């Protein structure tokens, strides 16, 4: 599955880009940390030569559960909109931040294209072209654009 990250901006782009870069660096670290914990716990559980108590097994399982929840919580709380698309350009996932940008709840996007969501035609064309390139090449792209806030 290929992922496209598309960002929306509202003026003050230089400052916003600096902040976004710092935030992405921090999030990137925070995403790697739980993955390392998950990998270590799985490796420990796979070692059959080691005898563990039921309490130790339960602790490994708790760690796995907690660590797998962390990346979701990070993405859910990002100030930027994060979206995932299928090859037919339908939304598979949209982060809750989209509601603050568009006034529409994230779940309303799932299964729909940007065109079906009523995005302006010129923006749909640019976005769809970028997504098609991502699916064709496997390389991420960045598309910045401005849209009016829900309150005008």
QUIJOZI-V435185 format. One record per residue. N is the residue number from 1. RES is the residue in one small letter. BURIAL is I if it has 9 or more other ideal C-beta (glycine too) atoms within 8 Angstrom, else O. Layout:
# QUIJOZI-V435185
n: (N;N)
res: (RES;RES)
burial: (BURIAL;BURIAL)
This chain:
# QUIJOZI-V435185
n: (1;2;3;4;5;6;7;8;9;10;11;12;13;14;15;16;17;18;19;20;21;22;23;24;25;26;27;28;29;30;31;32;33;34;35;36;37;38;39;40;41;42;43;44;45;46;47;48;49;50;51;52;53;54;55;56;57;58;59;60;61;62;63;64;65;66;67;68;69;70;71;72;73;74;75;76;77;78;79;80;81;82;83;84;85;86;87;88;89;90;91;92;93;94;95;96;97;98;99;100;101;102;103;104;105;106;107;108;109;110;111;112;113;114;115;116;117;118;119;120;121;122;123;124;125;126;127;128;129;130;131;132;133;134;135;136;137;138;139;140;141;142;143;144;145;146;147;148;149;150;151;152)
res: (x;x;x;x;x;x;x;x;x;x;x;x;x;x;x;x;x;x;x;x;x;x;x;x;x;x;x;x;x;x;x;x;x;x;x;x;x;x;x;x;x;x;x;x;x;x;x;x;x;x;x;x;x;x;x;x;x;x;x;x;x;x;x;x;x;x;x;x;x;x;x;x;x;x;x;x;x;x;x;x;x;x;x;x;x;x;x;x;x;x;x;x;x;x;x;x;x;x;x;x;x;x;x;x;x;x;x;x;x;x;x;x;x;x;x;x;x;x;x;x;x;x;x;x;x;x;x;x;x;x;x;x;x;x;x;x;x;x;x;x;x;x;x;x;x;x;x;x;x;x;x;x)
burial: (O;O;O;I;O;I;I;I;I;O;O;O;O;O;O;I;O;O;O;I;O;O;I;O;O;O;I;O;O;I;I;O;I;I;I;O;I;I;O;O;I;I;O;I;O;O;O;O;O;O;O;O;O;O;O;O;I;O;O;I;O;O;I;I;O;O;I;I;O;I;I;O;O;I;I;O;O;I;O;I;I;I;I;I;I;O;O;O;I;I;I;O;O;I;I;O;I;I;I;O;I;O;O;I;O;I;O;O;I;I;O;I;I;I;I;O;I;O;I;O;O;O;I;I;O;I;I;I;O;I;I;I;I;I;I;O;O;O;O;O;I;O;I;O;I;O;I;O;O;O;O;O)
